Amino acid sequence: MKNTKSLQELLGLSADVFNNEKHQDIDIVYAAEDGFIFFEDNRARVHCRRIPGLKFHTITRTQALQAVELNQWENVTVNVNSEDVPVVKATLALHTTPVVTKEADSDPEAKELEALKAQYEELYGKAAHHNVGTERLKVLIAEKLSEGTNTEESQNQPA
């Protein structure tokens, strides 16, 4: 995946969201590695599912604001390249609270939904609506399967 953001960049973007007056009541955001910030876990999951290999991070207000406050550089090393020009490499000191990383495909509910969508497409000959839920798909599939059973029974009965 090209143009992915580092965790430090995502923490900075999240801190910007948390510092916005409109979002004072938000305590958790979901930051996709492509820089999109979501307020709902499901929206981040759907977004990441559409782009292969894309992950999202659950970031709390505390984590994001600590990362900005701790804008101190640690582990500074100076290397000299072939032209004797010093090159400084540094890493940002981050908080000790771990950031939870989720892959879109690791969710069993998402896998079940994908399997149901595939079964729906097989039965109906067209793709299910992109916003359909698991329960609705189960109902539609059951209806279609019962239609097939009723049709076969009526054909087998003598007139």
Helices and strands as residue ranges (DSSP letters): H 7-19, G 21-23, E 28-32, E 37-38, H 41-49, E 55-60, H 61-69, E 73-80, E 86-92, E 100-103, G 104-106, H 108-124, H 134-156
